[in-house]
Amino acid sequence: MNLKNKRVLVTGASSGIGQAVAIAFAERGATVLINYRSNKKGAEETLKAVEKHSTGRTYKADLMKDADIAKMFRAIKKDVGGVDILVNNAGDAGYGSLFDQKTWQYQYESILMTTVRTTRGFLKLKSGSQRRIVNITSFYGNLPTANPDLFAYSVMKGALNTFTATLAKSLGKKVLVNAVAPGWTWTPAWNGTSKAEKRAHEKATVIGRFIEPKEIAQAAVALAENDAITGQVLVVDGGAGLVRMP
Ligand SMILES: NC(=O)c1ccc[n+]([C@@H]2O[C@H](COP(=O)([O-])OP(=O)(O)OC[C@H]3O[C@@H](n4cnc5c(N)ncnc54)[C@H](OP(=O)(O)O)[C@@H]3O)[C@@H](O)[C@H]2O)c1
């Protein structure tokens, strides 16, 4: 699919990976619809970067709320008529154990249901005949790299991987659905990380460093452009998930 003039909605595009994804689609000539929850300044920064290449607009909506989602899609319909590509990126990672019920509830809503709810809104909004969904999951959602310190987060990201395949089967050729599962990617979500902790993560990768947000964005763009891939999860983790020989 040629991305030029396609309308792409990127959720959580006021920061980190979402911001980089928005810019990467703009570089391909797409019209970028920038969703944010509270960081207006970040969303405006994204818009400024997008406008160097293409056009865009910002939409404030907390994707944990159906009313906000409905309002956002009504505004998008009025402004640009529809959405061709949805990138489900928004979400907050939460530390917590098996027994931490509050974190389970929050991660269910923040990680899994934001994507489910936004996808429903996207599908209800009739648009072009060829559409795409790219979910940003996590390598913590994969069996060998699940993280017990972020227990519910890992489980919800695993559910998003399954959601990707299930949705791809149910939507067929009209909407190709894929996911990118990032490994450790240097974004504001890592603010407050100590030097020692950062180094320990770097050492656990093959590439010897954190991934850059634009490297995740490249993968999201590649999946949206491709006409033959659907129901897949592309892991971009710098080799952190590989089993290395002793
Ligand atoms: N960084 C990593 O190492 C890493 C690794 C694997 C997966 N991921 C995944 O990548 C995605 C982006 O992470 P990031 O590191 O870029 O985080 P980030 O810099 O903290 O950005 C998170 C973005 O999500 C938005 N957001 C969160 N909850 C929202 C909600 N309910 N409604 C609307 N927007 C919401 C935030 O909006 P506001 O700031 O405007 O409120 C912000 O734009 C997440 O799904 C995360 O789980 C990240």
The ligand as an ORCA input file, in Angstrom:
! r2SCAN-3c Opt
* xyz 0 1
  N       9.511      1.978     25.661
  C       9.618      0.647     25.703
  O      10.666      0.088     26.113
  C       8.479     -0.220     25.233
  C       8.719     -1.600     25.063
  C       7.672     -2.425     24.616
  C       6.442     -1.883     24.342
  N       6.227     -0.539     24.519
  C       4.879     -0.036     24.227
  O       4.943      1.061     23.318
  C       3.847      1.959     23.552
  C       4.384      3.369     23.740
  O       5.302      3.384     24.824
  P       6.363      4.557     25.078
  O       7.553      3.931     25.671
  O       6.472      5.398     23.860
  O       5.612      5.339     26.255
  P       5.410      6.895     26.590
  O       6.564      7.709     26.081
  O       5.096      6.916     28.051
  O       4.104      7.288     25.744
  C       2.869      6.719     26.045
  C       1.823      7.416     25.191
  O       0.566      6.761     25.403
  C      -0.425      7.754     25.674
  N      -1.476      7.143     26.493
  C      -1.355      6.339     27.581
  N      -2.575      6.005     28.032
  C      -3.493      6.601     27.209
  C      -4.893      6.627     27.163
  N      -5.646      5.997     28.076
  N      -5.481      7.331     26.180
  C      -4.748      7.998     25.243
  N      -3.413      8.023     25.243
  C      -2.792      7.329     26.219
  C       0.329      8.871     26.370
  O      -0.452     10.074     26.236
  P      -0.279     11.393     27.195
  O       1.184     11.456     27.587
  O      -0.733     12.509     26.306
  O      -1.147     11.212     28.387
  C       1.623      8.874     25.550
  O       1.429      9.608     24.338
  C       3.101      1.400     24.776
  O       2.026      0.601     24.335
  C       4.151      0.517     25.446
  O       3.589     -0.506     26.236
  C       7.210      0.299     24.949
*
